[in-house]
Amino acid sequence: MPANRANINPDLLTFSRERMGYDIPVISKSLQINEERWINWERGEEKPTMNQLIRIAEKLDRTPAFFYLNEPPVEKEPLAEFRTLRNVIPGSVSPKLISAIRAARRNRETLIELYDEQNKSPKPAPALDWKAGSIAEQARYIREWLGITVDKQSSWTSSSEALTNWKGLLEDQDIYVVQFPYVQVDECRGFAIAEEQFPVIGINSKDTYNARIFTLIHELAHVFYRDTVLTNDRLSDYFDCSRSMEKRCNRLAAEILVPSNDLKNMYRSSDDPEREIRRLANTFRVSGYVMLIRLNDNKLMPDDQFEFLLPEFSFYDGTPGGSDGGNSYYNQIVRKGRLYMKAAFQSYFDNRITVAELAQLTGWKVPNLNELAAKTFHWPEEGHYV
């Protein structure tokens, strides 16, 4: 018996493929479909089966119904609002990165709807003038806004814990933080969607923990300066940057992470400067490279000693980010964003959505939602929540 064919609009197939950044050879191979057959689908000479359409829709981040529209919708290019550090969007953006940004935008819209249904108003992200004002004063303001102290920073026992806690501080202020997997770090380390309500910060989970911490705070600076940006430079270029906005964000991020006054008070002159650098780096939970820069910036280390020690430290030192594996529950939480997950569960707890809708929002199977809730809220796993 012949399979049912989906009478789709071929223009929508071409539109969706191009918007996701796929060439025909790549998309056809990934779906194990003959390349010539795909070309015929886009020409309208053949039609995919319903099962094939479902797989295509999932791959191209669309619903099956989308392909039945009469014409392609008016839709922004995936990265139209972004600039990069060199003010040029890469010519070939990977489908994985496009998918991550599309998901972040879509989930942000859902987050707005969930808050509205719960009669909650998100905290607005303050705006700062990047061309005026003292870096130290702006950093102090942001640290107070986040509620972070050096004592709290120094209590964190690892870079992993520091990253989790920095993210938590931002999420407490309704900044939507996500981590995206599968994208190479040289393509994108992070991005910021600088909205007043629910600004989005994305960081690459392939990066080291120390690098992710700096990227997170660097993107936070862009949010405060209302600058939507895609970060795709080497992080070591952050401190050797002639671009005014980037130089400002670099300095602000560094001052937020390592306040000058506190650094001067805690610095100990030593015959073993490498040891002192590592001690301070562990105190503030930054890389030795960042600490070396901060010591030199604050005139605590002469230029000749700085140049001598620079090769000994890497921006990326510390625990590596590693693979895209790990605990599947925590992976889902950081990819969707804890702020988003909490809002989805809260709507369920308030009887505003069904358990089936909760499963759809979280992307998790119903039998496993209880454990997901426990991990989202840091609750005892033996409890009953869903």
N, C-alpha and C positions, 0 to 999 in steps of 0.2 A: 504494500500500500504506500503510495507516494506521500512524502512528508508535506504538511501544510506550509505554504509559502507566505511570507510576510510581505504584503503589498506596500512597502515603505516608499517614501520619497527619496530617491537617490541623492538629491541635493543635500539632504540632511545628513546623509552618511559622509559625504565629502566634507561638509561644514564641520561636523563633530570630530572627524579624524584630524583635520588641519588645526582646529582649536586646541587639540590635545598634543600637537607637535609630533604626530606620527607620520612617517613616510609609508607608502603602501607596502614595500617589502618588509618593513619592520612589523607593522600591525598584522599583516597576513601571516607572517611566520609565528608571531606570538600567539595567534589564535588557531594555528595549524590549519590555515585555509589557503588553498591554491591562489597564488598571486593574480593569475589571469582571471580567476573567478571573482576576486575582489574588484578588479578593474571593471568587469562586466556589471557587478552590482552598482558601482558608482555611475556607470553609463546608463543604468536602467534596463540593460539587456537581460539580466537575470535577477532573481529575488532570493534572499536568504530564507532558510527555514525559521520557524518560530524559535526553536532551540538555539539556532545560530544568532538570531537577533538578541536574545537574552544575554548571550555571552558578549556580543558586540557592545550592547548598551552598558554592561558592567565595565568593560574595558575602557570605553570612551566617556565614562562618568555621566551617563544620561539614563533616563528611563526609557523602556521600550516604546512608550507612547510618543516620545519626542520625535521619533523617526516617521511618524504619520502626519506631522504638521504640513501645511500647504507650502510653506516657505521658511527659510532660516530666520530665526528671531533677530531683532536688533540687540546686539550683545557686544560688550566691550571685549577687546582683545585681552587674553588672559593676564598679560603683564602691562597693560596700557598705562596704568597709573603709577607704575614703578619706575624709579631710576636706579642705576647701579652706582657704585662708588666712582666709576669713570664716566657716569652720565650716559652710558650706552648699554642697552639690554643685549645680552649675548645673542648672537645670530641663531644659534641652535640651542633652544631650551629643552631640556629633557621632559618627556611626558610625566615622569614621576614628580618633578618640581611643579609643573603646571597643575597636576592633580592635587598636590599638597596645598597650593595656594587657593585653588577652587574650593577644596574642602574647608579650609580655614574661613573663607568668606561665607560659604554656605552655613557653616556651624555658627558663625557670628550672627547671622540673620535669625537662625533658630533660637539662639541665646536671647536676642532682643525680644522675640515672641514669648519665650518662656518667662522672662522677667515681667513682661507686660501682663501676662495671664496671672502671675502671682502678685500683681499690684506692687511690684518692686521697681525702684528707680536705680539704675546703675550710677555709681560714683563717677562724675566726669573727671577725665584726666586733665590736669592743669596744663596751660600753654605757657611756654617761656620764650623770650626773645633771644635767638641764637647770636644776634649781632651786638647785643648789649648785655650788661650785667656781669658781675664777677663770677668766674667759674666756681670758686670756693663757696660763694654765697648760694649759687644755684644748687650745687652739690649738697650743701648743708640743708637747704630747703627740701630737696628730694629725699634725703635720708630721714629727716624728721617726718615727712609725709608717709614714708614707708614704715616708720617706727623701728629703724635699725640702729643699733649702737655697736661700738667696737667690742664691748664686753660680750655681746650676743654673737658677733662674728667669730671671736676667738674661742667661743665654746663649741663651735662646730668641729667635729672630729675628722672630717674627710672632705675632699672636694665634691664628692657625690652628695653628701649631706648639705654642703653649702649651696650647691645648685638647687636642690630640692627646696631649701629654705628661702633662697632668693626668689624662686618662682612663687612660693607660697605668699611671700610679702607682696608681690605684684598682684597676684590673684585676689588677695584681700582687698585690693583697691580696684577690683573689677577690670583688671587688664587681662585679656584673654591670651594665655600662653600655650603654645602647642610645640611639640617636637615632631619633626618629620624624618622618616627613615628612607633608605634606598637611594638618596641623592648624594652624589659625590661632593665632598667638602670643597673641592676647588671650583665647583659650579655654584654652590650657594651655601654659605655658613648660617645665614639668617635673613629674616625680612621683617619689616615693620609696616603695618597698615595703620597710619596715624590718625585715627578718628577720635573725636572727643569722648564718645561713648563706646565702651568695649573696644579700645584699640587692640590690635592683634600683634603679637610678637611670635615669630616662628624661629626655632633654632634646630640645627642639624644634629640628629642623635648619633651620627657617625663621628662627630668631633670629640676631642678630649673634654673631660669635665671642666678643666680650667679654661679652655677656649670657649666652651659654651657659656660659662659664667660671664666672661668678658663680652661675648656677643650679646647675651641677654641684656646687660646693662647698656651696652653700646646702642642697641635697638631702642631701649627705653629712652635714651637721650633723643633719638630721632622722633619718638612719640611726643615728647615734651616740646620739641621744636616743630611739630606738625609736618614731618618730612617722611613721606612714604618711600621706602627704599628697599632694594635687594642687595645684600652684602655678598659680593663674590670676589673680593680681593683676598690675597693672602693676609692673614691677621698680622703678620710681622710688618706689613706695609702700613698698618694703622698709625704707627708712631713715626713713620717717615712719609708723611702725607702732606702735600702742598695744597690740597683742596680745602677751602675755608670751612665748609660745613662739616666735613669729615674730621678735620683737625679739632674743631670745637667739640664734636661728639666724642672723639677719642679722649680729649682732656677732661671732659665732664665725666665720662665713664670711669676713667682712672681715679678721679678725685672722689667719686661716689664710693668706689671699692676701697680706696686707700686714702682717707682724708689726710691732708698735709699736716695739720696740727697734731693729729694723733700719731702720725708717723714720726714726726720730729721728737715727740715726747717719749716714744718707745724705742727709738734708735739707740744702739750702743756701739760706740766706736770700738773696733776690734782688730786684732792682728790677723784674724781669719775672716775676711769680708764675705767669702762665699758662705760660710756657716751662718753669719748674721743675716745675709740675704734670705737664706732658706728658713731661718727662724721667723723672720718677719713675714715671708710668703705664707708660711703655715699659720701664722697668727691671723692674717687678713684673708686667707684662703684664696690666693691668687698665684699665678705662675711666678717662678723666679725671674723670668724675663720682665714681667710687669713690675715686680718689686725693684729690679735693677733700674728700670726707667724712672720709677718714682723717686728713688734715692738720688739719682742724678738731677732730675727736675727740681728737687728741693734743696740742691746744693749740699747734700749730705755725702756725696761721693764725687771726687774730682773727675774731670773728663778723661784723663789718661788712665785712671783705674777703671772707669766705666768701659772704655774701649778695650782694655785688656781682658775684662771679665765677660764682655758681651758674648763671645763665642761659647762660653761655658753654659749658657742658659738658653732654653727654648721657650717660645711663647706657649708651646703645646705641652710642656712638661706636666707631670701628674698622671693620674689614672686615665688610660685611654677610654674613649667612648665605646669602642668595640663593635660588635656585629649588631644586626637588626633582630637578633633573637632575644632570649631572656624570658622572664615571666610574662605570659600572654596577657594577664589581667593588667599589670602595671603598664605594659606596652600600650594597651588600648586606652588607658587613662591618660597617659602623657600625649598620645597622638590626638585624641579627641579634646584633651584639655580638662584638667580637674574642675575648673570653673563651670565648663559646659556640663560635665558629668553630674556635678552637684545640683545644678539647676534642673536637669532632667529627672533625677531621682526625687528632688523636692516636689516637682509637679506630680509625680506618682504618689508620694506620701500625702499630698494634699488632695488626692482623688480627682485631679484635673485631667489625668491621662490614664489609659488602661495599661496593664502589664505588657500587652502586645505592642502598644505604642512606645512604651519604655524600651522594649527590646529593639525596636526599629531605631529609636533615637540614639541609643548607646552602641548599636551594632553588635549586640551580645545575645546569646540564646537565653530563653526564659529560665531554664533550670539552673543557669549559672549566674543569674542576676544578683542573688543574695550575696555571694562571695564578692562580686564586683562592687556592690554597695559597701561592704565592709572595708574593702581596700580603698575605695574612693574617699570615705569619711574617716579612715583609720579607726574603725570600730572593731570590737571583738568578733572574730570570724565564727564563733559558735552561736552568735545571736541570730534572731530571725527578723529580717527587714523587708523582704519581698516575698 
